[in-house]
C-alpha cells in the first residue's frame, strides 16, 4: 500500500508560479511511475505530467513548456513546478502512483488532492 499526500496548492494570479509536492510512503517508490493529474468539477480527470522510474517525462500539450515534473527518490518525493499559470489551470491537482516502472496504463494509488486557483 502506498499513501500519497499533496501540498503546495493555493491561489495565484495569472502569470504566477506554484510548486506542488507529493510525499509518498513505502519502500518501492523509486520503482514506480509517478504522475500529476488535475480535475475540474464536472469534467474528466486529465493527466498533466508523468515521470517513469527511469526519469523519462511526458506532459499534456496544454502545459508543455510551462510545467516541470521531477522526483527525488531519496526523499520519496514528487514535485510539479508550475510557471506562467493561466486561469484555465485552475483545478484540483492529484498525485498518483503506478506500480510499474513505465507510465502506460492505469494508476493504482491516489492522493487526496490540492486545490490550485489562478485568477485573471
C-alpha positions as CSV (number, residue, x, y, z in Angstrom):
1,X,0.0,0.0,0.0
2,X,1.3,3.4,-0.9
3,X,0.0,6.6,0.7
4,X,0.3,9.9,-1.2
5,X,0.0,13.4,0.4
6,X,0.0,16.5,-1.8
7,X,0.9,20.0,-0.7
8,X,1.7,23.4,-2.2
9,X,-1.6,24.4,-3.8
10,X,-3.1,27.8,-3.3
11,X,-4.3,30.9,-5.1
12,X,-2.2,32.9,-7.5
13,X,-2.6,35.5,-10.2
14,X,-2.2,34.7,-13.8
15,X,1.4,34.6,-14.8
16,X,2.5,33.5,-11.4
17,X,4.1,30.2,-10.2
18,X,3.4,27.5,-7.8
19,X,5.3,24.3,-6.8
20,X,3.3,21.3,-5.8
21,X,4.9,18.5,-3.7
22,X,3.8,14.9,-3.1
23,X,5.1,12.8,-0.2
24,X,4.9,9.1,-0.7
25,X,5.1,6.2,1.8
26,X,6.7,2.8,1.3
27,X,10.0,1.5,0.1
28,X,9.1,0.8,-3.5
29,X,8.7,4.5,-4.6
30,X,11.8,4.5,-6.8
31,X,10.4,1.7,-8.9
32,X,7.1,3.4,-9.6
33,X,5.9,5.6,-12.4
34,X,4.5,8.8,-10.8
35,X,2.1,11.3,-12.2
36,X,0.2,14.5,-11.7
37,X,-3.4,14.8,-12.7
38,X,-6.0,17.5,-12.4
39,X,-9.7,17.7,-12.4
40,X,-12.3,20.4,-12.7
41,X,-15.8,19.7,-11.3
42,X,-17.9,18.2,-14.0
43,X,-15.0,17.4,-16.3
44,X,-12.9,14.3,-16.8
45,X,-9.6,14.0,-14.9
46,X,-6.6,14.9,-17.1
47,X,-3.1,13.7,-16.8
48,X,-0.8,16.7,-16.6
49,X,2.6,15.2,-16.4
50,X,4.2,11.8,-15.6
51,X,7.7,10.6,-14.8
52,X,8.9,7.0,-15.1
53,X,11.1,5.2,-12.7
54,X,14.0,5.9,-15.1
55,X,13.3,9.6,-15.1
56,X,11.6,9.9,-18.5
57,X,8.9,12.6,-18.5
58,X,5.8,13.4,-20.5
59,X,3.4,16.3,-20.5
60,X,0.0,17.3,-21.7
61,X,0.1,19.7,-24.6
62,X,-1.6,22.4,-22.6
63,X,1.2,22.6,-20.0
64,X,4.3,21.7,-22.0
65,X,7.0,24.3,-21.6
66,X,5.3,25.8,-18.5
67,X,5.2,22.8,-16.1
68,X,8.1,20.6,-15.0
69,X,7.7,17.3,-13.1
70,X,10.6,15.9,-11.1
71,X,11.2,13.3,-8.4
72,X,13.6,12.8,-5.5
73,X,13.8,9.1,-4.8
74,X,15.9,9.6,-1.7
75,X,13.0,11.6,-0.2
76,X,10.1,9.6,-1.7
77,X,9.0,12.9,-3.1
78,X,7.4,14.1,-6.3
79,X,7.2,17.7,-7.5
80,X,5.4,19.8,-10.1
81,X,6.8,23.2,-10.8
82,X,4.1,25.3,-12.5
83,X,5.1,28.6,-14.2
84,X,3.2,31.1,-16.3
85,X,0.0,29.9,-14.8
86,X,-3.3,30.6,-16.6
87,X,-6.9,30.7,-15.3
88,X,-7.6,27.5,-17.2
89,X,-5.0,25.8,-14.9
90,X,-7.5,26.1,-12.1
91,X,-8.3,22.6,-10.8
92,X,-7.8,20.1,-8.1
93,X,-4.4,18.5,-8.6
94,X,-3.7,14.9,-7.6
95,X,-0.5,13.0,-7.2
96,X,-0.8,9.3,-8.4
97,X,1.5,6.3,-8.4
98,X,1.5,3.4,-10.8
99,X,3.1,0.1,-9.5
100,X,5.2,-0.2,-12.7
101,X,8.4,1.4,-13.9
102,X,6.7,2.8,-17.1
103,X,3.7,5.1,-17.3
104,X,1.5,3.4,-19.8
105,X,-1.6,2.1,-18.0
106,X,-3.8,2.8,-15.0
107,X,-2.5,4.3,-11.8
108,X,-3.0,2.3,-8.6
109,X,-2.7,4.9,-5.8
110,X,-4.0,8.4,-5.4
111,X,-3.6,11.3,-3.1
112,X,-6.4,13.5,-1.7
113,X,-5.6,16.4,-3.9
114,X,-4.6,20.0,-3.5
115,X,-6.5,22.9,-5.0
116,X,-4.9,25.4,-7.4
117,X,-6.8,28.5,-8.3
118,X,-5.5,31.0,-10.8
119,X,-7.2,34.4,-11.1
120,X,-7.1,36.7,-14.1
